[in-house]
Amino acid sequence: MSEQQAPRGRAPSIRDVARLAGVSHQTVSRVLNHHPSIRPETKQRVLDVMAELQYKPNRAARALVTSRSRTIGVLSASSTQYGPASSIAAIEAAARVAGYWVSTANIDSSDAGSIADGLAHLAAQGIEGLVVIAPQVRVFETIAELSIDVPYVTMQSTGQEVGRTLSVDQIAGARMATRHLIELGHRNIYHLAGPQDWIEAEARMRGFLEEMSAQDVPTTAPILGDWTANFGYHAGRELLTVRDFTAIFASNDQMALGLMHAVRDAGLDIPGDVSIIGFDDVPEAAHFWPPLTTVRQDFAELGRRCVALLLGDRDPSAPEYVATIAPELIIRGSTGAPSF
């Protein structure tokens, strides 16, 4: 074995680095943790040996010694849906910039045991903070009953003031979409809502109803959907048998896509015969035909602010903090003035 090698058959350890650099293992640990007391020449020698050995610190072991895992936990339900999935991606991007890892636990939001197990799994990894992305109210009800010993932030929980909360203003976004249709001249507007156990779906429906009332426009009962394009398609086909409307506000872009399919199948024009507006601004929305008018949520900003709040305040007993991010109306080709 040459001087700059670890023993064969195992990965190099912190003691191998210390021996070959001619320092104590405590000194190597201080270098890893950027301790200011280390002389520059000593630090460089240790770093050089680490590079030669291709030494990679064991994050779990470092967490036990330093209580700093540099890991943020994410507890998420329905993570395959666009909103939760985009939120996780935004948190990962923001955490990476801050030099942190992200560990995600996907839970069954209907099972209190699954929620508790998810929290226990993340706690065992020594997380320094927690983000809860839970579309359903019952998740927050369960979390309120549990003891969480690290700072945590909830995302996308409009109306659920649980500790620190960051969200896009769903009610404002829905009012914005509804107002856009009314300002175009529409008076017969349907709302295709999402599942009402979702906080966002309920908030968007509330925003629709509030804006219709504020503008003194007669309201038809919202149709409760399930977020899917398939539901949007079949709901659209049923609505078109009556055709007592000129515009539809869909609670997400996928249901809007299904509606557009149904309208085209009926031989009608968008927006000439029916205007359709969605919510989310999924990447494909600009490529629907016609391009979909929708409400954009800035998930990147949500992720940045969430991570900044979490890392800037490590006190789990800090007071509540509730903030919302304004959505943006994106006007494209699927909305226009009514033709009759």
C-alpha positions as CSV (number, residue, x, y, z in Angstrom):
1,M,0.0,0.0,0.0
2,S,1.4,3.4,-1.0
3,E,1.6,6.3,1.5
4,Q,-1.6,7.9,0.1
5,Q,-3.9,4.9,0.2
6,A,-6.5,3.5,2.5
7,P,-6.4,-0.2,3.3
8,R,-7.7,-2.4,0.5
9,G,-11.3,-3.7,0.7
10,R,-12.9,-0.7,2.5
11,A,-13.7,2.9,1.9
12,P,-11.3,5.4,3.4
13,S,-12.2,6.7,6.9
14,I,-11.7,9.9,8.7
15,R,-8.8,8.2,10.6
16,D,-7.1,7.4,7.3
17,V,-7.3,11.0,6.3
18,A,-5.9,12.1,9.7
19,R,-3.0,9.6,9.6
20,L,-1.9,10.5,6.0
21,A,-2.3,14.3,6.6
22,G,-0.4,14.1,9.9
23,V,-3.2,15.5,12.0
24,S,-5.7,14.3,14.6
25,H,-9.1,13.1,13.5
26,Q,-10.6,16.0,15.4
27,T,-8.7,18.3,13.1
28,V,-10.2,16.6,10.1
29,S,-13.6,17.0,11.6
30,R,-13.0,20.7,12.1
31,V,-12.0,21.0,8.5
32,L,-15.2,19.3,7.4
33,N,-17.2,21.6,9.5
34,H,-15.4,24.8,8.3
35,H,-14.1,25.6,11.8
36,P,-12.4,29.0,11.7
37,S,-9.5,27.9,14.0
38,I,-7.8,25.7,11.4
39,R,-4.7,27.2,9.8
40,P,-5.0,27.6,6.0
41,E,-2.0,25.3,5.3
42,T,-3.4,22.6,7.6
43,K,-6.8,22.8,6.0
44,Q,-5.3,22.6,2.5
45,R,-3.2,19.5,3.4
46,V,-6.3,17.8,4.8
47,L,-8.3,18.6,1.7
48,D,-5.5,17.4,-0.6
49,V,-5.5,14.0,1.2
50,M,-9.3,13.8,1.1
51,A,-9.1,14.3,-2.7
52,E,-6.4,11.7,-3.2
53,L,-8.3,9.1,-1.2
54,Q,-11.6,10.2,-2.7
55,Y,-12.9,10.4,0.9
56,K,-16.6,11.1,1.2
57,P,-17.9,12.1,4.7
58,N,-20.6,9.9,6.2
59,R,-23.5,12.3,6.6
60,A,-25.2,10.1,9.1
61,A,-22.1,9.9,11.3
62,R,-21.5,13.6,11.1
63,A,-25.0,14.3,12.1
64,L,-24.5,12.2,15.3
65,V,-21.4,14.2,16.2
66,T,-22.4,17.7,15.1
67,S,-26.2,17.6,15.2
68,R,-26.0,19.0,11.6
69,S,-27.2,16.6,9.0
70,R,-27.7,19.4,6.4
71,T,-30.9,17.6,5.5
72,I,-34.4,19.0,5.2
73,G,-37.3,16.6,5.5
74,V,-40.4,16.7,3.3
75,L,-43.6,15.0,4.4
76,S,-45.8,14.8,1.3
77,A,-49.2,13.4,0.4
78,S,-50.5,12.9,-3.2
79,S,-47.0,13.6,-4.5
80,T,-47.8,12.5,-8.0
81,Q,-50.2,15.3,-8.5
82,Y,-48.9,18.5,-10.2
83,G,-49.0,20.8,-7.2
84,P,-47.3,18.6,-4.6
85,A,-44.7,17.3,-7.2
86,S,-43.9,20.8,-8.3
87,S,-43.5,21.9,-4.6
88,I,-41.1,19.1,-3.9
89,A,-39.0,20.0,-7.0
90,A,-38.9,23.6,-5.9
91,I,-37.8,22.7,-2.4
92,E,-35.1,20.4,-3.7
93,A,-33.8,23.2,-6.0
94,A,-33.7,25.8,-3.2
95,A,-32.2,23.4,-0.7
96,R,-29.4,22.5,-3.2
97,V,-28.5,26.2,-3.6
98,A,-28.3,26.4,0.2
99,G,-26.1,23.3,0.5
100,Y,-28.7,21.0,1.9
101,W,-30.1,17.6,1.0
102,V,-33.8,16.8,0.9
103,S,-35.3,13.5,2.2
104,T,-38.9,12.9,1.3
105,A,-41.5,10.6,3.0
106,N,-44.6,10.0,1.0
107,I,-47.6,9.3,3.2
108,D,-51.2,8.1,2.9
109,S,-53.1,11.2,4.0
110,S,-56.1,9.2,5.1
111,D,-54.1,7.2,7.6
112,A,-52.9,8.9,10.9
113,G,-50.5,6.0,11.4
114,S,-48.9,6.6,8.0
115,I,-48.4,10.3,8.9
116,A,-46.8,9.4,12.3
117,D,-44.6,6.8,10.6
118,G,-43.4,9.3,8.0
119,L,-42.4,11.8,10.6
120,A,-40.6,9.1,12.6
121,H,-38.7,8.0,9.4
122,L,-37.6,11.6,8.8
123,A,-36.6,12.2,12.4
124,A,-34.4,9.1,12.4
125,Q,-32.4,10.8,9.6
126,G,-31.6,13.7,11.8
127,I,-33.4,16.3,9.7
128,E,-32.8,19.9,10.7
129,G,-36.2,21.1,9.5
130,L,-39.4,19.9,8.0
131,V,-41.7,20.9,5.2
132,V,-45.2,19.5,5.2
133,I,-46.9,19.4,1.7
134,A,-50.4,18.1,2.5
135,P,-53.4,19.0,0.3
136,Q,-55.9,17.6,2.7
137,V,-57.1,19.1,5.9
138,R,-56.9,15.8,7.8
139,V,-53.1,15.8,7.5
140,F,-52.9,19.1,9.4
141,E,-55.4,17.8,12.0
142,T,-53.1,14.8,12.6
143,I,-49.9,16.9,12.7
144,A,-51.5,19.3,15.2
145,E,-51.7,16.4,17.6
146,L,-48.1,15.2,17.2
147,S,-44.9,16.6,18.8
148,I,-42.5,17.9,16.2
149,D,-39.1,18.8,17.7
150,V,-37.7,20.6,14.6
151,P,-38.8,23.8,12.9
152,Y,-41.4,23.1,10.3
153,V,-43.2,24.9,7.5
154,T,-46.4,24.0,5.8
155,M,-46.9,24.6,2.1
156,Q,-50.0,25.2,0.0
157,S,-52.3,25.2,3.0
158,T,-54.5,28.3,2.4
159,G,-56.8,28.8,5.4
160,Q,-54.9,26.2,7.5
161,E,-52.9,28.4,9.9
162,V,-50.7,25.7,11.4
163,G,-47.4,27.1,12.6
164,R,-45.5,28.7,9.7
165,T,-47.4,28.6,6.5
166,L,-46.4,29.6,2.9
167,S,-48.8,29.2,0.0
168,V,-49.9,30.6,-3.3
169,D,-53.1,32.6,-2.7
170,Q,-55.6,30.2,-4.2
171,I,-58.7,32.3,-3.5
172,A,-57.1,35.3,-5.2
173,G,-56.1,33.2,-8.2
174,A,-59.7,31.8,-8.6
175,R,-61.2,35.3,-8.3
176,M,-58.7,36.5,-10.9
177,A,-59.7,33.7,-13.3
178,T,-63.4,34.3,-12.8
179,R,-63.0,38.1,-13.1
180,H,-61.2,37.6,-16.4
181,L,-64.2,35.7,-17.8
182,I,-66.7,38.3,-16.5
183,E,-64.7,41.2,-17.9
184,L,-64.8,39.5,-21.3
185,G,-68.6,39.6,-21.1
186,H,-69.5,36.1,-19.9
187,R,-72.5,35.8,-17.6
188,N,-73.2,32.1,-17.8
189,I,-70.1,30.5,-16.3
190,Y,-69.6,27.0,-14.8
191,H,-66.9,26.0,-12.4
192,L,-65.5,22.5,-12.6
193,A,-64.1,22.2,-9.1
194,G,-61.5,19.7,-7.7
195,P,-62.1,17.2,-4.9
196,Q,-63.4,19.1,-1.8
197,D,-61.2,17.3,0.6
198,W,-58.3,19.2,-1.0
199,I,-57.6,22.5,0.6
200,E,-56.7,24.1,-2.8
201,A,-59.8,22.9,-4.5
202,E,-62.1,24.2,-1.8
203,A,-60.2,27.6,-1.8
204,R,-60.5,27.9,-5.6
205,M,-64.2,27.1,-5.5
206,R,-64.7,29.7,-2.7
207,G,-62.8,32.3,-4.8
208,F,-65.1,31.6,-7.8
209,L,-68.2,31.9,-5.7
210,E,-67.0,35.1,-4.0
211,E,-66.1,36.8,-7.3
212,M,-69.4,35.8,-9.0
213,S,-71.3,37.3,-6.0
214,A,-69.2,40.4,-5.9
215,Q,-69.9,41.0,-9.7
216,D,-73.6,40.2,-9.2
217,V,-73.5,37.4,-11.7
218,P,-75.9,34.5,-11.3
219,T,-74.2,31.3,-10.0
220,T,-74.7,27.7,-11.0
221,A,-73.7,25.1,-8.5
222,P,-70.0,24.0,-9.1
223,I,-69.4,20.5,-10.5
224,L,-67.1,18.5,-8.2
225,G,-64.4,16.8,-10.1
226,D,-61.2,14.7,-9.4
227,W,-58.4,16.7,-11.1
228,T,-58.2,14.3,-14.1
229,A,-58.5,15.1,-17.8
230,N,-60.8,12.1,-18.1
231,F,-63.3,13.7,-15.7
232,G,-63.1,17.0,-17.5
233,Y,-63.9,15.3,-20.8
234,H,-67.0,13.4,-19.5
235,A,-68.2,16.5,-17.5
236,G,-67.8,18.5,-20.7
237,R,-69.8,16.1,-22.8
238,E,-72.6,16.1,-20.2
239,L,-72.7,19.9,-20.0
240,L,-72.8,20.3,-23.8
241,T,-76.1,18.3,-23.9
242,V,-77.7,21.4,-22.4
243,R,-75.2,24.1,-23.5
244,D,-76.5,26.8,-21.2
245,F,-73.1,28.4,-20.7
246,T,-70.5,30.3,-22.6
247,A,-67.4,29.8,-20.3
248,I,-66.0,27.3,-17.9
249,F,-63.4,27.8,-15.1
250,A,-61.7,24.5,-14.5
251,S,-59.9,24.1,-11.1
252,N,-56.8,22.7,-12.8
253,D,-55.3,22.5,-16.2
254,Q,-55.8,18.8,-16.6
255,M,-59.5,19.0,-16.3
256,A,-59.4,22.0,-18.6
257,L,-57.7,19.8,-21.2
258,G,-60.5,17.2,-21.0
259,L,-63.1,20.0,-21.4
260,M,-61.3,21.3,-24.5
261,H,-61.4,17.7,-25.9
262,A,-65.1,17.5,-25.3
263,V,-65.8,20.9,-26.9
264,R,-63.8,20.0,-30.0
265,D,-65.6,16.6,-30.2
266,A,-68.9,18.4,-30.2
267,G,-67.8,20.4,-33.3
268,L,-67.6,23.7,-31.3
269,D,-64.9,26.4,-31.3
270,I,-62.7,27.5,-28.5
271,P,-63.0,30.4,-27.6
272,G,-65.7,31.3,-30.2
273,D,-68.4,29.1,-28.7
274,V,-66.9,28.3,-25.3
275,S,-64.1,30.0,-23.3
276,I,-62.1,27.8,-21.0
277,I,-59.7,28.8,-18.3
278,G,-57.6,26.5,-16.1
279,F,-55.4,26.8,-13.0
280,D,-51.7,25.9,-12.4
281,D,-50.0,26.7,-15.8
282,V,-48.5,23.3,-16.3
283,P,-45.6,23.3,-18.8
284,E,-47.9,21.8,-21.5
285,A,-50.6,24.5,-21.1
286,A,-49.0,26.8,-23.7
287,H,-49.1,23.9,-26.2
288,F,-52.7,22.9,-25.8
289,W,-54.9,23.9,-28.8
290,P,-55.7,26.6,-28.5
291,P,-53.1,27.6,-25.9
292,L,-54.8,27.6,-22.4
293,T,-55.5,30.7,-20.5
294,T,-54.7,29.8,-16.9
295,V,-53.5,31.0,-13.5
296,R,-49.8,30.5,-12.8
297,Q,-48.4,29.4,-9.4
298,D,-44.8,30.4,-8.8
299,F,-43.5,27.1,-7.3
300,A,-39.9,28.2,-7.6
301,E,-40.5,31.3,-5.4
302,L,-42.5,29.2,-3.0
303,G,-39.6,26.7,-2.6
304,R,-37.0,29.5,-2.1
305,R,-39.0,31.3,0.5
306,C,-39.9,28.1,2.3
307,V,-36.3,27.0,2.6
308,A,-35.1,30.5,3.5
309,L,-37.8,30.6,6.3
310,L,-36.9,27.2,7.5
311,L,-33.1,27.7,7.6
312,G,-33.3,31.2,8.9
313,D,-35.3,30.3,12.0
314,R,-34.2,27.1,13.8
315,D,-36.4,27.7,16.9
316,P,-39.3,25.2,16.7
317,S,-41.2,27.3,19.3
318,A,-41.1,30.5,17.2
319,P,-44.4,32.3,16.7
320,E,-46.7,31.6,13.8
321,Y,-45.9,33.0,10.4
322,V,-48.4,33.0,7.5
323,A,-47.5,34.4,4.1
324,T,-49.0,34.1,0.6
325,I,-47.5,34.5,-2.8
326,A,-49.6,36.2,-5.5
327,P,-50.6,34.1,-8.5
328,E,-50.5,35.4,-12.0
329,L,-53.1,35.3,-14.8
330,I,-51.7,34.0,-18.0
331,I,-53.9,35.0,-20.9
332,R,-53.7,32.8,-24.0
333,G,-56.0,31.7,-26.8
334,S,-58.7,29.7,-25.0
335,T,-60.7,32.7,-23.7
336,G,-62.5,35.4,-25.6
337,A,-65.7,37.4,-25.7
338,P,-68.9,35.3,-25.9
339,S,-70.5,35.1,-29.4
340,F,-74.1,34.7,-28.2
